Amino acid sequence: MAMAYKMATEGMSVKEECKRWFMEMKWKKVHRFVVFKIDERSRAVLVDKVGGPGEGYEELVAALPGDDCRYAVFDFDFVTVDNCQKSKIFFIAWSPAASRIRAKILYATSKQGLRRLLDGVHYEVQATDPSEMGFDVIRGRAQ
């Protein structure tokens, strides 16, 4: 546990690819979501999975493991009451109850390092259960 605390207080570096994939999602709209994970060996946040333009929220939820933590960004497209096409980017901190305590500590303390690089995120959601980040929750926050 002492090692987990040491790693958590020092934080994790964020690989350049994380920002690059995020910017491609944000500006070029070639990705619907990006899932990030912490690699404890390299002490870095790196890209775990990228969702193509045809993939949706269901594929993002399926990409999140049930027993380990992850970060994700999702580009949510919707139509407003005024019939305007909008897009909002969500940052999701996924920390399921079945994940290890060490992983929860690392992800909780390393989140800000990644968030600082992801300029343009509109909303943040923290979830320990799929119901806390359901599609209705995302849609409700966006509108």
C-alpha positions in Angstrom: 0.0 0.0 0.0 2.9 2.3 0.6 4.0 2.0 -3.0 0.4 2.9 -4.1 0.5 6.0 -2.0 4.0 7.0 -3.3 2.8 6.6 -6.9 -0.4 8.4 -6.2 1.2 11.4 -4.6 3.8 11.8 -7.4 1.2 11.4 -10.1 1.4 9.8 -13.5 2.8 11.3 -16.6 0.4 11.5 -19.6 1.6 10.2 -22.9 1.4 12.7 -25.8 -0.8 10.2 -27.7 -3.6 11.0 -25.2 -3.8 14.6 -26.2 -3.4 13.8 -29.9 -6.3 11.3 -29.9 -8.5 13.7 -27.9 -7.8 16.6 -30.3 -8.7 14.4 -33.3 -12.0 13.5 -31.6 -12.7 17.2 -30.7 -11.7 18.9 -34.0 -11.7 16.3 -36.7 -14.7 14.3 -35.4 -13.0 11.0 -36.5 -13.6 9.3 -33.1 -16.6 9.2 -30.9 -14.7 8.3 -27.7 -11.3 7.6 -26.3 -10.7 5.4 -23.2 -7.5 5.9 -21.2 -5.8 3.7 -18.7 -2.9 3.9 -16.3 0.0 1.7 -16.9 1.7 1.2 -13.6 4.9 -0.1 -15.1 5.6 2.9 -17.2 3.9 5.2 -14.6 1.9 6.8 -17.4 -1.7 7.4 -18.7 -2.1 6.0 -22.1 -4.8 5.3 -24.7 -6.6 2.0 -24.2 -9.3 2.1 -26.8 -10.6 4.5 -29.5 -14.2 4.4 -30.8 -14.7 5.0 -34.5 -17.1 7.6 -35.9 -19.9 5.0 -36.2 -19.6 3.8 -32.7 -21.9 5.1 -30.0 -22.4 5.3 -26.3 -23.2 1.6 -26.0 -19.8 0.7 -27.4 -18.1 3.1 -24.9 -19.9 1.4 -22.0 -18.9 -2.0 -23.3 -15.2 -0.8 -23.6 -15.1 -0.1 -19.8 -14.0 -3.1 -17.8 -16.2 -4.2 -14.9 -13.3 -4.8 -12.6 -10.8 -2.0 -13.3 -10.8 1.8 -13.4 -10.5 3.9 -16.6 -10.9 7.4 -17.8 -13.0 8.2 -21.0 -14.0 11.1 -23.1 -17.2 10.9 -25.2 -18.3 13.3 -27.9 -22.1 13.5 -27.4 -24.1 14.9 -30.4 -27.7 16.0 -29.8 -30.4 18.2 -31.2 -31.7 21.0 -29.0 -35.3 22.1 -28.5 -34.6 24.8 -31.0 -33.6 22.1 -33.5 -29.9 23.1 -33.4 -27.2 20.4 -33.8 -24.9 20.5 -30.8 -21.9 18.6 -29.5 -20.7 18.3 -25.9 -17.6 16.5 -24.6 -17.9 14.4 -21.5 -15.1 13.3 -19.3 -15.9 10.1 -17.4 -14.0 8.8 -14.4 -14.9 5.1 -14.2 -14.1 3.4 -10.9 -16.3 0.3 -10.4 -16.8 -1.2 -7.0 -15.1 -4.4 -8.1 -11.8 -2.7 -8.9 -8.8 -2.9 -6.6 -8.3 -0.3 -3.9 -4.8 0.5 -5.4 -6.4 1.3 -8.8 -9.0 3.5 -7.2 -6.3 5.5 -5.4 -4.2 5.9 -8.5 -7.0 6.9 -10.8 -8.5 9.4 -8.2 -5.2 11.1 -7.6 -4.0 11.1 -11.3 -7.2 12.4 -12.8 -6.3 16.1 -12.7 -3.1 15.6 -14.6 -5.0 14.2 -17.6 -7.9 16.7 -17.2 -5.6 19.6 -17.5 -4.5 18.4 -21.0 -8.0 17.8 -22.3 -9.0 21.3 -23.0 -12.6 21.6 -24.2 -14.3 19.1 -21.9 -17.8 20.4 -21.0 -19.0 18.0 -18.3 -17.4 15.5 -15.9 -19.1 12.4 -14.7 -17.8 10.1 -11.9 -19.3 6.6 -12.0 -18.9 3.5 -9.9 -21.8 1.8 -11.5 -23.2 1.8 -15.1 -26.4 3.4 -13.9 -24.5 6.5 -12.7 -23.3 7.1 -16.3 -26.4 5.9 -18.2 -27.4 7.5 -21.5 -30.2 9.4 -19.8 -27.7 10.9 -17.3 -25.5 12.1 -20.2 -28.4 13.5 -22.2 -29.8 15.2 -19.1 -26.5 16.9 -18.4 -26.0 18.1 -22.0 -29.4 19.7 -22.4 
